[in-house]
Amino acid sequence: MGPEVGLVYDERMCEHANQEDPHHPEKPQRITAIFERLLSAGIVDRCKRVPAREATDAELASVHTSKHIAAMRAVSKQAYDREERINLARRYNSIYFNKGSTLSSLLAAGSVVELASRVAQGEIRSGAAVVRPPGHHAESDAAMGFCLFNNVAVAAHVLAHGQPSLGGVKKVLIVDWDVHHGNGTQHMFWQDPQVLYLSVHRYDDGFFYPGSEDGDLDKVGEGAGLGFNVNVPWPRRGYGDQDYLAVFDYVLMPIAHEFQPDLVLVSGGFDSARGDPLGGCQLTPAGYHRMTQRLMELAGGRVILALEGGYNLSSISESYLACMKALLGESYEEKVSAENSLLASTWSLIKEVRKHLRPFWPSMSKEEEEDLDRVPEYFVVHDDTARISSSSESEHESEGDVFEDLGAFFSDLQVEEISGDGYFEDEMSLEVETRTPLIEDLINHLHLNEMNESPVVEEPSTPVQRELDGAVNRDQAEHQEMPVPVIIEEVKRDAKQDPSVPVIVEVNIDAKQIDPKRVQVPSLESICVLLTLALYSEALQRLLGNGKAA
């Protein structure tokens, strides 16, 4: 086996960009910033460059439907104009398209397959793919959550169910440390015992994106795949290095050693990093380095890191660099943050996850769990509220970055769908009408999306669509009223108040009045309206001292 670490990067993946909103968090600079940091640190010169390539239809069809593949390939064809791409994107959950979307997404998926195949065949020892758009939210039949094709899932299926010429891989471990649950990946391997999927993510009682119960700890697979799906759902923000490492020590690594994978694929989202505007967690580069080191103990070190989320350019660059140093066998000069400390809730969550996995993995047995009756002495347990309060201090790249400031402010908000009609007061209606694409994506990705259980996709009427399906489905009504209750959990409560009962403040948005095209940049008035609503919610909460819903 060769000693090299492979590296895939291609600037053509920057052609996927949101032309309506240049401030969209999933932007081309995500991969250029990472690559420039690797260059400046001398990492690129120490790696074997692997050329990017487009995924084939056969590779994509291993996890995606033919209709979805055709739809994504058609996005960049001349038959689609700009307006039709915008209309198509609106039929998905948190997606945008432009002329470069097809090529970028094909390159992202194909590059991960190519890199993983070379690792499997022994040409390189391990690898890293600096790719975009990300993939783990993409379902078999729908784009979702900034993801068009499920890059890691395609590679995992091609290798686990491929030919012996691909290195004889039979079992693949997918570790997803993105702050969001990888709903698409979970669904694709729900009944597959050859792919073990483990996701550590924010769950927030199902209200954190993607906003379903699929990410809960009792979702362990089905049929032949029973026990091969592992979810570790953080109940809120604030979790850091030692919390993640405790999950590795007491859940992931014991099961992985039993599973004995032939290859490890990492859905490397860096939105769990300290300073990310969406995640609200506290992982440091040292924490990512340590997690990567641990994974190198598996499968003879055959580990492939593929970029998923992460929206603070500084955080993702430094975190990716730390992972690369681990793949190259280098130590990391900084120690993990809050050395030997973790949140009290981490320990109870680990025990609960192990209980659900006990029927399937001997390492999760009650006998093996005796040491979990008490926290090991080398851990110092910190009160949850202290960490959560400190986690609000985001490390923004710029004081003037509106998106990051608003992202940090709204990281505590949770929402669920309720019935009923409502509207903003008349004096607020103008600002609702001028909601910009930036604010639209902020609301969509920070839980204020339309909570459909599964995305329903209707392609617009175009010549390409007639060629693909032979028929045209007319658009249904594009606007509907969208009642949104905002649930705010107060960190510091009265001693008399039941901490398990959240205060609910209902905010109803009449989406018929929303035209996001009217303003292309966020206005100060728009931001003030959102902040005013949040302050109004807090004031209501304080008035309702008994903690009951309003």
Protein Blocks (a to p, Z undefined) as FASTA:
>chain_A
ZZbdcddddfklmmpccfklmmbfbdfklmmmmmmmmmmnommmmpccdddddddfklmm
mmpcfklmmmmmmmmpmklcfklmmmmmmmpghiaddfklmmmmmmmmmmmmmmmmmmmn
omambdcddddddfklpcfkbceehiabdfklmmmmmmmmmcfknoopabdcdddfbfbd
cfklmmmmmmcckbccdddddfklopacehiaklpmklgbehjlgoiaccdddfbehiaf
klmmmmmmmmmmmmmmmnopabdcddddfklbghiaklopabdfklmmmmmmmmmmgghl
pacdddfedjbfklmmmmmmmmmmmmnopacfbdcehihiacfklmmmmmmmmmmmmmmm
mklpmklmmmmmpccfkbccddfklmmmmmmmccdfbfklmklmmmmmmmmpccdddedd
ddddfklmmmmmmpcfklmmmmmmnopaccdfbdcddddddfklmmmnopacddddfbdc
dddddddddfbacfklcfklccdddddddfklpcfklpmbdcfklmmmmmmmmmmmmmmm
mmmmnopaZZ
